[in-house]
Amino acid sequence: MKIWWQSFIDAASNPAYISRLSAYLNSIATAGTTVEVHGISPPDRGFSRLSEFRCAVIAVDNGLEAAAQGYDAMVIGHFQDSGLYELKSAVAIPVVGTGEATLHLAAQMGRRIGLVTLDDVYRAWHLEQGDLYGLSHRISHVAGMNCDPSDFGACFAGDLEAKARMLAVFRSVAEPMVAGGADVIVPAGVLPGLLIGGEYGLRIGHAPVINCAAVALMQAETLIRLRRLNGLEPAGGPFCARAPEQAVADFRALVARGRGA
């Protein structure tokens, strides 16, 4: 199996993270599975709906390219899942949204879900995700670490003190959630997800902490196998009706050539 993992981080500006993520995903992948991590330049920055939309456009175009090149699945490795449904409607290969996959798993692990996000600016977005995925009544807490992606750089470059500091920040945000009734904690971002990925059996009090990076990859592998087994694909009706070839061609031309297209 060959999986395209679309990060919203710039490989040039945060190489330690991209390298660590690639090594981690390939180390936990099933034998015979290759995961290729691709970044976006410039990355998701100036956190806002507009930045999310820009990155979504690139992610969808890259997903179309992944399908054309014969990849077996595409993972949007960005918890906000920007462009997820647009891409699901455009390709036949499985498309996994890290946020969608992780939130549904979290709902099986506990009743009340606490989300530790990168920045408080994403709080409204995550609550909207809960509505979209039918889980709004299960998300009890959302709070940000209020840090920049670059703050994780030293952690992934091997600085143990930096990692300890970031884990302490994560705990300081998650502990009040558990005290307030959260049953399960979700790092709402692959950056914090990768940070806790090596912490075997990590819990905040009684609450397990879910590794969103691992969940997204394993979901992609499962969907590939199910598609090969019995042709399972997302609903093609009103939910994610397949975009006609003309719509795909117009979209790709716009991305490639801008408004001049």
C-alpha positions as CSV (number, residue, x, y, z in Angstrom):
1,M,0.0,0.0,0.0
2,K,1.2,3.5,-0.8
3,I,-0.3,6.4,1.2
4,W,0.0,10.1,0.5
5,W,0.1,12.0,3.8
6,Q,-0.7,15.7,3.4
7,S,0.8,17.9,6.1
8,F,0.0,21.6,6.4
9,I,3.5,22.3,7.6
10,D,6.4,23.5,5.4
11,A,9.1,20.9,5.1
12,A,11.7,23.6,4.5
13,S,10.9,25.6,7.6
14,N,10.3,22.7,9.9
15,P,12.4,19.8,8.6
16,A,12.8,18.1,12.0
17,Y,9.1,17.7,12.3
18,I,8.5,16.4,8.8
19,S,11.4,14.0,9.1
20,R,10.2,12.7,12.5
21,L,6.6,12.4,11.3
22,S,7.7,10.4,8.2
23,A,10.0,8.1,10.3
24,Y,7.2,7.5,12.8
25,L,4.4,6.8,10.4
26,N,6.6,4.3,8.4
27,S,7.7,2.6,11.6
28,I,4.1,1.9,12.7
29,A,2.7,1.1,9.2
30,T,1.8,-2.4,8.3
31,A,4.6,-4.3,6.5
32,G,4.4,-3.4,2.8
33,T,2.9,0.0,3.4
34,T,4.8,3.1,2.4
35,V,3.8,6.5,3.7
36,E,5.0,9.6,1.9
37,V,4.7,12.9,3.8
38,H,4.2,16.0,1.8
39,G,4.2,19.6,3.2
40,I,2.7,22.9,2.0
41,S,4.7,26.0,1.3
42,P,3.9,28.5,2.7
43,P,2.4,26.4,5.6
44,D,-0.8,27.0,7.5
45,R,0.1,30.3,9.2
46,G,-1.7,33.5,10.2
47,F,-4.2,31.1,11.7
48,S,-7.6,31.9,10.2
49,R,-10.4,30.6,8.0
50,L,-8.6,32.1,5.0
51,S,-5.4,30.3,5.7
52,E,-7.3,27.1,6.1
53,F,-9.1,27.6,2.8
54,R,-5.8,28.3,1.0
55,C,-4.2,25.1,2.3
56,A,-7.4,23.2,1.6
57,V,-7.1,24.1,-2.1
58,I,-3.6,22.8,-2.3
59,A,-4.5,19.7,-0.4
60,V,-7.3,18.9,-2.7
61,D,-5.2,19.4,-5.8
62,N,-2.5,17.2,-4.3
63,G,-5.1,14.6,-3.6
64,L,-6.1,14.6,-7.2
65,E,-2.5,14.2,-8.1
66,A,-2.0,11.3,-5.6
67,A,-5.0,9.5,-7.2
68,A,-3.6,10.1,-10.7
69,Q,-0.2,8.7,-9.6
70,G,-1.7,5.5,-8.3
71,Y,-1.6,6.1,-4.5
72,D,-3.9,3.8,-2.6
73,A,-5.2,6.5,-0.1
74,M,-4.8,10.1,0.9
75,V,-4.6,11.3,4.5
76,I,-5.3,15.0,5.3
77,G,-2.8,15.2,8.2
78,H,-4.3,18.3,9.6
79,F,-6.9,17.9,12.4
80,Q,-9.2,20.6,11.0
81,D,-9.7,18.4,7.9
82,S,-9.8,21.4,5.5
83,G,-10.9,20.3,2.1
84,L,-11.9,16.8,3.3
85,Y,-15.3,16.5,1.7
86,E,-14.3,18.3,-1.5
87,L,-11.5,15.8,-2.0
88,K,-13.8,12.8,-1.1
89,S,-16.1,14.0,-3.9
90,A,-13.2,14.2,-6.4
91,V,-11.4,10.9,-6.1
92,A,-12.2,7.2,-5.9
93,I,-9.4,6.3,-3.5
94,P,-10.0,6.5,0.3
95,V,-9.5,9.9,1.8
96,V,-9.0,10.1,5.6
97,G,-9.4,13.2,7.7
98,T,-7.3,13.1,10.8
99,G,-9.9,15.0,12.8
100,E,-12.9,12.9,11.6
101,A,-11.2,9.6,12.2
102,T,-9.9,10.5,15.6
103,L,-13.1,12.1,16.9
104,H,-15.1,9.0,16.0
105,L,-12.6,6.7,17.7
106,A,-12.6,9.0,20.8
107,A,-16.4,8.6,21.0
108,Q,-15.8,4.9,21.3
109,M,-13.3,5.4,24.1
110,G,-15.2,7.7,26.3
111,R,-18.4,9.7,26.6
112,R,-17.1,13.2,27.0
113,I,-14.2,14.3,24.8
114,G,-11.6,17.0,25.6
115,L,-9.7,18.5,22.7
116,V,-6.3,20.1,23.3
117,T,-5.7,22.2,20.2
118,L,-2.6,24.1,19.0
119,D,-4.2,27.5,19.5
120,D,-7.5,28.9,20.9
121,V,-8.3,30.4,17.5
122,Y,-9.3,26.9,16.4
123,R,-11.9,26.4,19.1
124,A,-14.8,27.5,17.0
125,W,-13.6,25.3,14.1
126,H,-13.4,22.2,16.3
127,L,-16.9,22.8,17.7
128,E,-18.1,23.1,14.1
129,Q,-16.3,19.8,13.4
130,G,-18.3,18.3,16.2
131,D,-21.5,19.4,14.6
132,L,-20.5,18.2,11.1
133,Y,-19.5,14.7,12.4
134,G,-22.6,14.4,14.7
135,L,-20.5,14.5,17.9
136,S,-21.2,18.0,19.2
137,H,-22.9,16.7,22.3
138,R,-19.8,14.5,23.0
139,I,-17.2,17.3,22.9
140,S,-17.2,18.8,26.4
141,H,-13.9,20.8,26.3
142,V,-11.8,22.6,23.8
143,A,-8.7,24.6,24.7
144,G,-5.4,25.7,23.1
145,M,-1.8,25.2,24.0
146,N,-1.4,28.6,22.3
147,C,1.9,27.9,20.8
148,D,3.4,28.1,17.3
149,P,4.3,25.1,15.1
150,S,7.9,26.2,15.4
151,D,7.8,25.6,19.2
152,F,7.7,21.9,18.5
153,G,10.9,22.0,16.3
154,A,13.4,21.4,19.1
155,C,11.3,18.5,20.4
156,F,11.4,16.7,17.1
157,A,15.1,17.5,16.7
158,G,15.9,15.5,19.8
159,D,15.9,18.2,22.6
160,L,14.5,16.2,25.6
161,E,14.2,19.4,27.7
162,A,12.1,21.0,25.0
163,K,9.9,17.9,24.8
164,A,9.4,17.9,28.5
165,R,8.3,21.5,28.5
166,M,5.8,20.9,25.7
167,L,4.4,17.9,27.4
168,A,4.1,20.0,30.6
169,V,2.1,22.6,28.6
170,F,-0.1,19.8,27.2
171,R,-0.8,18.4,30.6
172,S,-1.6,21.9,32.0
173,V,-4.3,22.3,29.4
174,A,-5.7,18.8,29.6
175,E,-5.8,18.4,33.4
176,P,-8.6,20.9,34.0
177,M,-10.6,19.1,31.3
178,V,-10.4,15.8,33.1
179,A,-11.2,17.5,36.4
180,G,-14.2,19.0,34.6
181,G,-15.5,15.5,33.5
182,A,-13.7,14.7,30.2
183,D,-13.3,10.9,29.7
184,V,-10.8,11.0,26.9
185,I,-8.3,13.6,25.7
186,V,-7.5,14.2,22.1
187,P,-4.5,16.2,20.9
188,A,-6.3,18.2,18.1
189,G,-3.4,18.4,15.8
190,V,-0.7,16.1,14.4
191,L,2.0,18.3,16.0
192,P,0.8,17.6,19.5
193,G,-0.3,14.1,18.4
194,L,3.2,13.2,17.3
195,L,4.6,14.7,20.5
196,I,2.7,12.3,22.7
197,G,3.0,9.4,20.2
198,G,5.9,7.8,21.9
199,E,4.4,8.1,25.4
200,Y,3.1,4.6,25.8
201,G,-0.1,4.4,27.9
202,L,-0.3,8.1,28.4
203,R,-3.2,9.2,30.6
204,I,-4.3,12.4,32.2
205,G,-5.8,11.1,35.4
206,H,-8.2,8.5,34.3
207,A,-8.5,9.8,30.7
208,P,-6.6,8.0,27.9
209,V,-4.8,10.3,25.4
210,I,-5.4,9.4,21.7
211,N,-2.6,9.6,19.2
212,C,-4.3,11.2,16.2
213,A,-1.4,10.5,13.8
214,A,-1.6,6.7,14.5
215,V,-5.4,6.7,14.2
216,A,-5.4,8.5,10.8
217,L,-2.8,6.1,9.3
218,M,-4.5,3.0,10.6
219,Q,-7.8,4.2,9.3
220,A,-6.3,4.7,5.9
221,E,-4.9,1.2,5.9
222,T,-8.2,-0.3,6.9
223,L,-10.1,1.6,4.2
224,I,-7.7,0.4,1.6
225,R,-8.2,-3.2,2.7
226,L,-12.0,-2.9,2.7
227,R,-12.0,-1.3,-0.7
228,R,-9.9,-4.2,-2.1
229,L,-12.0,-6.7,-0.3
230,N,-15.5,-5.6,-1.4
231,G,-15.3,-2.3,-3.2
232,L,-16.3,-0.2,-0.2
233,E,-16.4,3.5,-1.0
234,P,-18.1,6.6,0.6
235,A,-21.7,7.3,-0.3
236,G,-22.0,8.8,-3.7
237,G,-25.3,10.5,-3.3
238,P,-26.0,14.0,-2.0
239,F,-23.3,13.6,0.7
240,C,-20.3,13.4,-1.6
241,A,-21.5,13.2,-5.2
242,R,-18.6,12.6,-7.5
243,A,-17.5,15.8,-9.2
244,P,-17.7,15.6,-13.0
245,E,-14.5,15.6,-15.1
246,Q,-15.1,19.2,-16.2
247,A,-15.3,20.4,-12.6
248,V,-12.0,18.6,-11.8
249,A,-10.3,20.0,-14.9
250,D,-11.4,23.5,-14.1
251,F,-10.2,23.2,-10.5
252,R,-6.8,21.9,-11.4
253,A,-6.4,24.6,-14.1
254,L,-7.2,27.3,-11.5
255,V,-4.6,25.9,-9.1
256,A,-2.0,25.5,-11.8
257,R,-2.4,28.9,-13.5
258,G,-4.4,31.1,-11.2
259,R,-7.2,33.4,-12.3
260,G,-5.7,33.5,-15.8
261,A,-7.0,30.0,-16.3
